[in-house]
């Protein structure tokens, strides 16, 4: 909020670093396929809570494969699965080997299209691995970390109102869900090293433009 009321404390969970890890993993696996490296993102609306995921995913993909093409489309919808499925199929036709859902319920259509095409899908917000073996991983927002932070601040008398608090992967507020067992172990180890660098602050996510 630009001018928050003096008795309100805002809490924002930033998932950019977790999305970075998912983008890196998706691009690393894409390098194992023949042809150009291409990954896709299907977003709901082009608003900061969505573009935060998109920017992180694109940055991670470019970290893994500097020449990767990151396709980004917005459905302007968070509900209609057919819209997101159509966008995902268009990205798959352009060579995408993975599709990241950042469109809520609408994005489930994109994930289904990825599964039908035999490529990877990446879930959002909660662990969506239950959707099938084509789910590479999910980018999680861990709201319990936010609540714990607020309660601890209240308990210690350190809760500051009239401002927002941003929690990141370093605070346990974001991360990855279950990773497909089909991912080679060496990649998992590299992924964990990147995660440690993000949590310690020795690696920071730079926003890059998508294609």
Buried (B, 14 or more C-beta within 10 A) or exposed (E): EEEEEEEEBEBBBBBBBBBBBBBBBBBBBBEEEEEEBBBBBBBBBEEEBBBBBBBBBBBBBBBBBEEBBBBBBBBEBBBBBEBBBBBBBBBBEEBBBBBBBBBBBBBBBBBBBBBEBEBBBBBBBBBBBEBEEBBBBBBBBBBEBBEBBBEEBEEEEEBEEEEEBEBBBEBBBBBBBBBBEEBEEEBEEBBEEBBEEBBEEEBEBEEBEBE
